[in-house]
Amino acid sequence: MAVSPANEIEKQFARLPAETQLSLLERLVHHLRQSLEAPQESWEAKLSAMAADPQMQRELRRIDSEFSAAEADGLGKSTAFA
């Protein structure tokens, strides 16, 4: 019967001294946390870059001016749902 890579790693891990096991676990957790945080950081960086883009700022101003007439419709902010 073939031994899976995970089982082989677990067997080798068990042979290590406790201090080395703890050090390895800490390193693995650190790497895992970095890989989980990277997509969020990337998304935030892209969003910041988009907000700083002059072309994007021009487009947002154009959209704002296009809808400015709707702001003058007299409705104001509704408190019905507040």
C-alpha positions as CSV (number, residue, x, y, z in Angstrom):
1,M,0.0,0.0,0.0
2,A,1.4,3.4,-1.0
3,V,2.0,6.0,1.7
4,S,0.6,9.4,1.0
5,P,2.9,12.4,1.1
6,A,1.0,13.8,4.1
7,N,1.4,10.6,6.0
8,E,5.2,10.5,5.2
9,I,5.6,14.1,6.4
10,E,3.7,13.4,9.6
11,K,5.9,10.4,10.3
12,Q,9.1,12.4,9.7
13,F,7.7,15.3,11.8
14,A,7.1,12.9,14.7
15,R,10.8,11.9,14.6
16,L,11.9,15.5,15.2
17,P,12.7,16.9,18.7
18,A,9.8,18.8,20.3
19,E,11.6,22.1,20.0
20,T,12.2,21.6,16.3
21,Q,8.5,20.6,15.8
22,L,7.4,23.7,17.5
23,S,9.7,25.9,15.4
24,L,8.5,24.2,12.2
25,L,4.9,24.6,13.2
26,E,5.4,28.3,13.8
27,R,7.1,28.8,10.5
28,L,4.3,26.9,8.7
29,V,1.6,29.0,10.4
30,H,3.5,32.2,9.5
31,H,3.6,31.1,5.8
32,L,-0.1,30.2,5.8
33,R,-1.1,33.5,7.4
34,Q,0.9,35.4,4.8
35,S,-0.7,33.4,1.9
36,L,-4.2,34.1,3.3
37,E,-3.5,37.8,3.8
38,A,-1.9,38.4,0.4
39,P,-5.2,38.4,-1.6
40,Q,-6.7,41.0,0.7
41,E,-3.6,43.2,0.5
42,S,-3.6,42.9,-3.2
43,W,-7.2,43.9,-3.5
44,E,-6.7,46.9,-1.2
45,A,-3.6,48.0,-3.2
46,K,-5.5,47.7,-6.5
47,L,-8.4,49.7,-5.0
48,S,-6.0,52.4,-3.8
49,A,-4.3,52.6,-7.2
50,M,-7.7,52.9,-8.9
51,A,-8.8,55.7,-6.6
52,A,-5.6,57.6,-7.3
53,D,-5.9,57.2,-11.1
54,P,-6.6,60.6,-12.7
55,Q,-8.7,59.0,-15.4
56,M,-10.8,57.2,-12.8
57,Q,-11.2,60.5,-10.9
58,R,-12.4,62.2,-14.1
59,E,-14.9,59.5,-14.7
60,L,-16.3,59.7,-11.2
61,R,-16.7,63.5,-11.5
62,R,-18.5,62.9,-14.8
63,I,-20.9,60.4,-13.2
64,D,-21.4,62.8,-10.2
65,S,-22.3,65.7,-12.5
66,E,-24.6,63.4,-14.5
67,F,-26.6,62.5,-11.4
68,S,-26.4,65.9,-9.8
69,A,-29.9,66.8,-11.2
70,A,-31.3,63.9,-9.3
71,E,-30.0,65.4,-6.0
72,A,-32.2,68.4,-6.6
73,D,-35.4,66.4,-6.8
74,G,-36.4,67.6,-3.3
75,L,-36.4,64.2,-1.7
76,G,-33.3,64.7,0.4
77,K,-32.1,61.9,2.6
78,S,-34.9,59.6,3.7
79,T,-35.3,58.8,7.4
80,A,-37.9,56.1,6.7
81,F,-35.3,53.3,6.8
82,A,-33.0,54.8,9.4
